Amino acid sequence: MKVVIIGGVAAGPKAGSRINRLCGDAEVTIVEKGEFLSYAGCGLPYYISGVVKEQRELMSTPVGTVRDCVYFQDVKNVRVLNRTEATAIDREARTVTVVSREGIEQKLPYDKLVLATGAQSVIPPIKGVELENVFNLKDIEDAERIKTMLGDKKALNAVIVGGGLIGVEVAEAFQEMGCRITVIEFQLQILSLVDPEIAALAEKHFEANGVKIKTGTKVMEFKGETKVSSVVTDKGEFPADIVVMAVGVRPATGLAVAAGLKIGPTRAIAVNAQMQTSDPDIFAVGDCAEKYHLLTGQPCYVPLGSTANKEGRVAANAICGVHDAFPGVLGSAICKIFDYSVACTGLGEGAARAAGFDVVTCLSPAPDKPHFMPTAKLLYLKLIADRKTRKILGAQATGPGVADRRIDVVAVALAAGMTVDQVAHLDLTYAPPFSPAVDNLLTAVNILRNKMDGYLSGVTPAELHAMYEAQKEFTLLDLRSPTEYQQMRIEGSTHIPLGTLRQRVGELSREKPIVAYCKMSLRGYEGALILKNAGFKDVTVMDGGLLMWPGKLIKG
Ligand SMILES: Cc1cc2nc3c(=O)[nH]c(=O)nc-3n(C[C@H](O)[C@H](O)[C@H](O)COP(=O)(O)OP(=O)(O)OC[C@H]3O[C@@H](n4cnc5c(N)ncnc54)[C@H](O)[C@@H]3O)c2cc1C
């Protein structure tokens, strides 16, 4: 069996290696137009910042062997033609035309063909985008160009256009290099893969670390003679010695389109669960292939290295006659912002509503270990569930606390179609150095259950803030201690510490709605129950408490 694979970074080499393991006598050829093979594109920001010292570390096995053409031939029995571009597919003749950088053309026959052509950076037609020192970050060559430009220069003005996953990772890398950074984002928040409350916390953390975030801002022009010197936006001009464009990627489908393969609604190559395209002998994997969302069943485009590797393996299994099926994605993703992580899985609140679910959410900020452990760090967790089926729909987290563990548990729960009640009883590990006795996730899921079962009526900080700004009639009841209240409070709030509430209920008006809260709203919840038992009818709790309050606070 002759197998040709086009694309040699993540999905392609994964498919090639697996085919060789399953069918030792298959003749596998990888065609890659770039120089480098099988490297960790995800590590590029860390290579720029110097966390990863050597380029070769990005393309080495764990024992330090570089995965180059010789390695693939000798160890994997896979022939690699790098610096060689595939220019056409002839489905009738079952050949791929390839041209080397030296201009040598040849036709490679195939029985099975795998397209792993990845994605291309989107480069919007903005005036001046071709100026020197305006970069993309897609591959090792881009990273080398950026590293060379930065050299050991200090205090450069760096502008990152786009506040998605790659933009924020580049911002962090540049900050480590001593640059003054501005991130310009067209949308009203960075990291559109998470909901606004979580993104707002990430933005605050960037600002606290000296990175300027300009959301709702459109780039109009890059100015400069030969090199870029400033970025003109609809909200002002920003000095720039270096610009990185990180406004997204689109699937590289040129070959597939020319070959008449079916393209899906997301403009990626349409595939089935075996990663087979509309031609059963041609497979598409990784960033060039369409995905399906596990929860909605709808096509979606989530280009990630984690998915590319799985899809490469599934295609290899199908090619070698081993039954396997790729069920779809949840959009699970994570990134690092200094000592914070931002992670998510499943549907966000907006997407869940748009998909027609009866959405219930909760915000639960809490230490990720018992408060008495010096290593305890704050973790902000948001959960999204469906009231009708009680199924969990998504989770998002940020903060310095451990986020990945909680989000990964939810990813498993989503894949298993679990309800909030099932998640609440999961037997998770516990010891003080690792987590609280009732893990953050289980606490959050219990908040959701309390809401669904009518034991807790919540209002989101954003809704409450809107009521506050509109000067609606209600009592903002702060149940924290006098010291906490003295340190910071919402203007106009009523302060009654939780321990004295039972004796002081008479001080509260029964005519007005009451919104109870504390730092994280655990005391807020207990206070609301005391008031309900005392006959108060309209009592809600601010989700997440003061830690999630988006408005101004009086300090001191
Ligand atoms: C800076 C950065 C950070 C990232 N961080 C993460 C992360 O933290 N987590 C995560 O999951 N993902 C991350 N990603 C995404 C991840 O790198 C990609 O999803 C993954 O590389 C996709 O693999 P792929 O093999 O499908 O495509 P690619 O990696 O794009 O490789 C496709 C290859 O095909 C070659 N090719 C295309 N057309 C032809 C042709 N006609 N002939 C020959 N060769 C061709 C290209 O040269 C390219 O080398 C990051 C990406 C970047 C750029």
Ligand as a Chemical Component Dictionary entry (heavy atoms), coordinates in Angstrom:
data_LIG
# 
_chem_comp.id                   LIG 
_chem_comp.type                 NON-POLYMER 
_chem_comp.pdbx_formal_charge   0 
_chem_comp.three_letter_code    LIG 
# 
loop_
_chem_comp_atom.comp_id 
_chem_comp_atom.atom_id 
_chem_comp_atom.alt_atom_id 
_chem_comp_atom.type_symbol 
_chem_comp_atom.charge 
_chem_comp_atom.model_Cartn_x 
_chem_comp_atom.model_Cartn_y 
_chem_comp_atom.model_Cartn_z 
_chem_comp_atom.pdbx_ordinal 
LIG C1  C1  C 0 2.042  30.048 18.210 1  
LIG C2  C2  C 0 1.108  28.899 18.268 2  
LIG C3  C3  C 0 0.738  28.376 19.491 3  
LIG C4  C4  C 0 -0.151 27.301 19.554 4  
LIG N1  N1  N 0 -0.498 26.794 20.775 5  
LIG C5  C5  C 0 -1.308 25.718 20.838 6  
LIG C6  C6  C 0 -1.606 25.127 22.090 7  
LIG O1  O1  O 0 -1.129 25.565 23.141 8  
LIG N2  N2  N 0 -2.424 24.039 22.101 9  
LIG C7  C7  C 0 -2.950 23.498 20.958 10 
LIG O2  O2  O 0 -3.667 22.495 21.029 11 
LIG N3  N3  N 0 -2.667 24.034 19.753 12 
LIG C8  C8  C 0 -1.864 25.126 19.666 13 
LIG N4  N4  N 0 -1.549 25.655 18.448 14 
LIG C9  C9  C 0 -2.158 25.079 17.233 15 
LIG C10 C10 C 0 -1.374 23.885 16.729 16 
LIG O3  O3  O 0 -0.045 24.232 16.533 17 
LIG C11 C11 C 0 -1.995 23.424 15.421 18 
LIG O4  O4  O 0 -3.338 23.093 15.676 19 
LIG C12 C12 C 0 -1.295 22.204 14.860 20 
LIG O5  O5  O 0 0.018  22.513 14.518 21 
LIG C13 C13 C 0 -2.039 21.728 13.613 22 
LIG O6  O6  O 0 -1.326 20.683 13.056 23 
LIG P1  P1  P 0 -1.498 20.282 11.531 24 
LIG O7  O7  O 0 -0.541 19.191 11.288 25 
LIG O8  O8  O 0 -2.926 20.067 11.222 26 
LIG O9  O9  O 0 -1.117 21.595 10.700 27 
LIG P2  P2  P 0 0.169  22.516 10.673 28 
LIG O10 O10 O 0 0.891  22.488 11.962 29 
LIG O11 O11 O 0 -0.305 23.840 10.169 30 
LIG O12 O12 O 0 1.088  21.842 9.577  31 
LIG C14 C14 C 0 0.695  21.783 8.237  32 
LIG C15 C15 C 0 1.939  21.679 7.391  33 
LIG O13 O13 O 0 1.520  21.391 6.073  34 
LIG C16 C16 C 0 2.435  22.004 5.172  35 
LIG N5  N5  N 0 1.773  22.165 3.886  36 
LIG C17 C17 C 0 0.639  22.849 3.613  37 
LIG N6  N6  N 0 0.349  22.769 2.298  38 
LIG C18 C18 C 0 1.317  22.019 1.744  39 
LIG C19 C19 C 0 1.567  21.592 0.426  40 
LIG N7  N7  N 0 0.754  21.919 -0.585 41 
LIG N8  N8  N 0 2.669  20.837 0.187  42 
LIG C20 C20 C 0 3.494  20.498 1.214  43 
LIG N9  N9  N 0 3.315  20.878 2.470  44 
LIG C21 C21 C 0 2.227  21.631 2.747  45 
LIG C22 C22 C 0 2.721  23.331 5.847  46 
LIG O14 O14 O 0 3.966  23.840 5.396  47 
LIG C23 C23 C 0 2.746  22.967 7.306  48 
LIG O15 O15 O 0 4.066  22.781 7.753  49 
LIG C24 C24 C 0 -0.661 26.737 18.357 50 
LIG C25 C25 C 0 -0.286 27.258 17.118 51 
LIG C26 C26 C 0 0.605  28.318 17.071 52 
LIG C27 C27 C 0 0.999  28.858 15.731 53 
# 
loop_
_chem_comp_bond.comp_id 
_chem_comp_bond.atom_id_1 
_chem_comp_bond.atom_id_2 
_chem_comp_bond.value_order 
_chem_comp_bond.pdbx_ordinal 
LIG C1  C2  SING 1  
LIG C2  C3  SING 2  
LIG C2  C26 DOUB 3  
LIG C3  C4  DOUB 4  
LIG C4  N1  SING 5  
LIG C4  C24 SING 6  
LIG N1  C5  DOUB 7  
LIG C5  C6  SING 8  
LIG C5  C8  SING 9  
LIG C6  O1  DOUB 10 
LIG C6  N2  SING 11 
LIG N2  C7  SING 12 
LIG C7  O2  DOUB 13 
LIG C7  N3  SING 14 
LIG N3  C8  DOUB 15 
LIG C8  N4  SING 16 
LIG N4  C9  SING 17 
LIG N4  C24 SING 18 
LIG C9  C10 SING 19 
LIG C10 O3  SING 20 
LIG C10 C11 SING 21 
LIG C11 O4  SING 22 
LIG C11 C12 SING 23 
LIG C12 O5  SING 24 
LIG C12 C13 SING 25 
LIG C13 O6  SING 26 
LIG O6  P1  SING 27 
LIG P1  O7  DOUB 28 
LIG P1  O8  SING 29 
LIG P1  O9  SING 30 
LIG O9  P2  SING 31 
LIG P2  O10 DOUB 32 
LIG P2  O11 SING 33 
LIG P2  O12 SING 34 
LIG O12 C14 SING 35 
LIG C14 C15 SING 36 
LIG C15 O13 SING 37 
LIG C15 C23 SING 38 
LIG O13 C16 SING 39 
LIG C16 N5  SING 40 
LIG C16 C22 SING 41 
LIG N5  C17 SING 42 
LIG N5  C21 SING 43 
LIG C17 N6  DOUB 44 
LIG N6  C18 SING 45 
LIG C18 C19 SING 46 
LIG C18 C21 DOUB 47 
LIG C19 N7  SING 48 
LIG C19 N8  DOUB 49 
LIG N8  C20 SING 50 
LIG C20 N9  DOUB 51 
LIG N9  C21 SING 52 
LIG C22 O14 SING 53 
LIG C22 C23 SING 54 
LIG C23 O15 SING 55 
LIG C24 C25 DOUB 56 
LIG C25 C26 SING 57 
LIG C26 C27 SING 58 
# 
